[in-house]
């Protein structure tokens, strides 16, 4: 997917209008609509025949739309001179589960600066609801040899009630590694009409030496429907 996102900020730095125009092959899913309290939201999609055939991947469209929304809300927070988490919370009055998870993951990470932070590192945050579950993540990142290095990821998930907590934790870890692989290395190259990558020997994956430490907390909401765990860990990590 490709998207162009724009917004108009009011005198208080809060968005009063949001416009997303995206090129996608399967229309406008619900994930394309930001959860934030914005009076005017317009989502458009431009349908067309894709230049190359493609198939679904882990989290389907949720990972692309979370990248568009959460990266852009960070830009708005920066324009307003606001803390990224406080800015999000101020716009989530209709979504108490989002607020609860954001505040929880902030405590996990010691936001805005962990006591044992890596030298010259910074924290980034994102939150996204997909497949019925709300997941917030904070990543500790520095630049090493001109490339991003992710040292730690704190993840909080509200999937209603975690029936098998160990499985939920493992799925979050796997989803983060999967999404981080795409963010750092993901690329498919074509030469003379042929895909060059055939297996993991020439498609780079995140390996143990470069993987971050991952901490996962499960925050149950007993009166909420049970959500998924296999896919919702992927969308927040790239933004």
C-alpha positions as CSV (number, residue, x, y, z in Angstrom):
1,X,0.0,0.0,0.0
2,X,1.0,3.6,-0.5
3,X,-0.7,6.5,1.3
4,X,-0.7,10.3,1.4
5,X,-1.9,11.6,4.8
6,X,-2.7,15.2,5.7
7,X,-4.3,17.0,8.6
8,X,-5.3,20.4,9.8
9,X,-4.4,21.4,13.4
10,X,-6.5,23.7,15.6
11,X,-5.1,26.4,17.8
12,X,-4.6,23.8,20.6
13,X,-2.5,21.6,18.4
14,X,-5.2,19.0,18.1
15,X,-6.3,17.8,14.6
16,X,-9.6,19.1,13.4
17,X,-9.5,17.3,10.0
18,X,-7.7,14.2,8.7
19,X,-7.4,13.0,5.1
20,X,-5.9,9.7,4.0
21,X,-5.7,8.8,0.3
22,X,-4.4,5.3,-0.2
23,X,-3.7,3.0,-3.0
24,X,-4.8,-0.4,-2.0
25,X,-6.0,-3.5,-3.8
26,X,-8.8,-4.5,-1.4
27,X,-10.6,-1.3,-0.7
28,X,-10.8,0.6,2.6
29,X,-10.7,-1.7,5.7
30,X,-11.7,-0.5,9.1
31,X,-8.1,-0.4,10.1
32,X,-7.6,2.6,7.8
33,X,-9.8,4.8,10.1
34,X,-7.7,6.4,12.9
35,X,-9.2,5.8,16.4
36,X,-8.4,9.4,17.5
37,X,-11.1,12.0,18.3
38,X,-11.0,14.0,15.2
39,X,-14.1,15.9,14.1
40,X,-13.6,15.4,10.3
41,X,-12.1,12.3,8.8
42,X,-12.0,11.4,5.1
43,X,-10.5,8.1,3.9
44,X,-10.2,7.6,0.1
45,X,-8.7,4.7,-1.8
46,X,-7.5,4.5,-5.4
47,X,-8.2,1.1,-6.8
48,X,-6.2,-0.2,-9.7
49,X,-4.6,-3.2,-11.2
50,X,-1.4,-3.9,-9.2
51,X,1.8,-3.9,-11.2
52,X,2.8,-7.2,-9.5
53,X,0.7,-10.0,-8.0
54,X,0.8,-10.2,-4.2
55,X,-0.7,-12.2,-1.4
56,X,-1.7,-11.6,2.2
57,X,0.9,-11.6,5.0
58,X,0.9,-11.6,8.8
59,X,-1.6,-8.9,9.9
60,X,-2.8,-8.4,6.3
61,X,-3.6,-4.6,5.9
62,X,-3.3,-3.8,9.6
63,X,0.4,-3.4,9.4
64,X,0.4,-0.9,6.5
65,X,-2.4,1.2,7.9
66,X,-0.9,1.3,11.4
67,X,2.3,2.6,9.9
68,X,0.4,5.4,8.1
69,X,-1.7,6.4,11.1
70,X,0.8,6.0,13.9
71,X,3.8,7.6,12.0
72,X,1.6,10.5,11.1
73,X,0.1,11.0,14.6
74,X,3.8,11.3,15.8
75,X,4.3,14.1,13.2
76,X,1.3,15.9,14.5
77,X,2.5,15.5,18.2
78,X,5.8,16.9,17.2
79,X,4.2,19.9,15.4
80,X,2.1,20.6,18.5
81,X,5.2,20.3,20.7
82,X,3.5,17.5,22.7
83,X,4.7,14.3,24.3
84,X,3.7,11.5,21.9
85,X,1.9,9.4,24.5
86,X,0.2,12.4,26.2
87,X,-0.9,13.6,22.8
88,X,-2.4,10.2,21.9
89,X,-4.2,9.9,25.3
90,X,-5.7,13.4,24.8
91,X,-7.3,12.1,21.6
92,X,-8.6,8.7,22.8
93,X,-11.5,9.8,25.0
94,X,-13.8,7.3,23.3
95,X,-11.3,4.4,23.6
96,X,-10.5,3.6,27.2
97,X,-8.9,0.3,26.4
98,X,-6.4,2.2,24.2
99,X,-5.6,4.6,27.0
100,X,-5.2,1.8,29.6
101,X,-2.7,-0.1,27.3
102,X,-0.8,3.1,26.5
103,X,-0.3,4.0,30.1
104,X,0.6,0.5,31.0
105,X,3.3,0.2,28.3
106,X,4.7,3.6,29.3
107,X,5.2,2.3,32.9
108,X,6.8,-0.8,31.5
109,X,9.4,1.1,29.6
110,X,10.0,3.9,32.1
111,X,8.8,6.5,29.5
112,X,10.3,8.9,28.4
113,X,13.7,7.5,29.4
114,X,14.6,4.1,30.9
115,X,17.1,4.2,33.7
116,X,19.4,1.8,31.9
117,X,18.8,3.2,28.4
118,X,21.5,2.4,25.7
119,X,23.8,5.3,24.9
120,X,22.3,7.8,22.4
121,X,19.1,5.9,22.2
122,X,15.5,7.2,22.0
123,X,12.0,5.7,22.5
124,X,9.3,5.4,19.9
125,X,5.7,4.4,20.6
126,X,2.7,3.1,18.6
127,X,-0.7,1.6,19.4
128,X,-3.1,-0.2,17.1
129,X,-6.2,-2.4,17.4
130,X,-6.6,-5.2,15.0
131,X,-8.4,-8.6,15.1
132,X,-10.2,-7.5,18.2
133,X,-7.0,-6.9,20.3
134,X,-5.3,-3.6,21.3
135,X,-1.5,-3.7,21.3
136,X,0.8,-0.9,22.3
137,X,4.6,-1.1,21.9
138,X,7.6,1.0,22.8
139,X,10.9,0.5,21.1
140,X,14.3,1.7,22.3
141,X,16.3,2.5,19.2
142,X,19.7,4.0,18.4
143,X,21.7,4.5,15.2
144,X,24.7,2.2,14.8
145,X,26.8,2.3,11.6
146,X,24.2,4.6,10.1
147,X,21.5,2.0,10.6
148,X,18.7,1.7,13.2
149,X,19.4,-0.8,16.0
150,X,16.5,-1.8,18.2
151,X,17.7,-2.7,21.7
152,X,14.4,-3.4,23.5
153,X,10.7,-3.6,22.9
154,X,8.1,-3.4,25.5
155,X,4.7,-4.7,24.5
156,X,1.3,-4.6,26.2
157,X,-1.7,-6.4,24.8
158,X,-5.4,-6.4,25.7
159,X,-7.1,-9.3,23.9
160,X,-10.1,-9.3,26.2
161,X,-9.1,-12.4,28.2
162,X,-5.9,-14.4,27.5
163,X,-7.0,-18.0,27.5
164,X,-3.4,-19.2,27.1
165,X,-1.1,-16.4,28.3
166,X,2.1,-18.3,27.3
167,X,0.8,-18.6,23.8
168,X,-0.2,-14.9,23.7
169,X,3.3,-13.9,24.8
170,X,4.9,-16.1,22.2
171,X,2.7,-14.7,19.5
172,X,3.6,-11.1,20.4
173,X,7.3,-11.9,20.3
174,X,6.9,-13.6,16.9
175,X,4.8,-10.8,15.5
176,X,7.4,-8.2,16.6
177,X,10.3,-10.1,15.1
178,X,8.3,-10.5,11.9
179,X,7.4,-6.8,11.6
180,X,10.8,-5.7,12.6
181,X,12.3,-7.8,9.8
182,X,10.1,-6.0,7.3
183,X,10.9,-2.6,8.7
184,X,14.6,-3.1,8.8
185,X,15.3,-5.4,5.9
186,X,12.2,-6.2,3.9
187,X,12.7,-5.9,0.2
188,X,11.8,-8.0,-2.9
189,X,13.9,-7.2,-6.0
190,X,13.1,-8.1,-9.6
191,X,15.5,-8.6,-12.4
192,X,14.4,-9.4,-16.0
193,X,10.9,-10.1,-14.7
194,X,12.0,-12.6,-12.1
195,X,11.9,-12.4,-8.3
196,X,15.5,-12.6,-7.0
197,X,14.7,-13.9,-3.5
198,X,13.9,-17.6,-3.3
199,X,14.4,-18.5,0.3
200,X,16.0,-17.3,3.6
201,X,19.5,-17.5,2.3
202,X,18.8,-14.4,0.1
203,X,15.9,-12.9,2.0
204,X,17.3,-11.4,5.1
205,X,15.5,-12.1,8.4
206,X,16.1,-10.6,11.9
207,X,18.5,-13.0,13.6
208,X,19.2,-13.6,17.2
209,X,22.3,-11.4,17.3
210,X,20.3,-8.4,16.1
211,X,17.0,-9.1,17.9
212,X,15.9,-6.9,20.7
213,X,15.0,-8.0,24.2
214,X,11.2,-8.2,24.2
215,X,9.0,-7.8,27.3
216,X,5.3,-8.6,27.1
217,X,2.5,-7.8,29.5
218,X,-1.0,-9.0,29.2
219,X,-3.7,-6.7,30.5
220,X,-7.1,-8.4,30.5
221,X,-10.5,-6.7,30.0
222,X,-12.9,-9.4,31.1
223,X,-16.0,-7.8,29.7
224,X,-14.5,-7.4,26.2
225,X,-14.8,-10.0,23.5
226,X,-11.8,-12.3,23.1
227,X,-9.5,-11.0,20.4
228,X,-6.8,-12.5,18.3
229,X,-3.1,-12.9,19.2
230,X,-1.5,-14.4,16.1
231,X,-1.5,-11.2,14.1
232,X,-1.9,-8.1,16.3
233,X,1.7,-8.1,17.5
234,X,3.0,-7.1,14.0
235,X,1.3,-3.7,13.2
236,X,2.7,-1.4,16.0
237,X,6.4,-2.3,15.6
238,X,7.3,-0.6,12.4
239,X,5.9,2.8,13.3
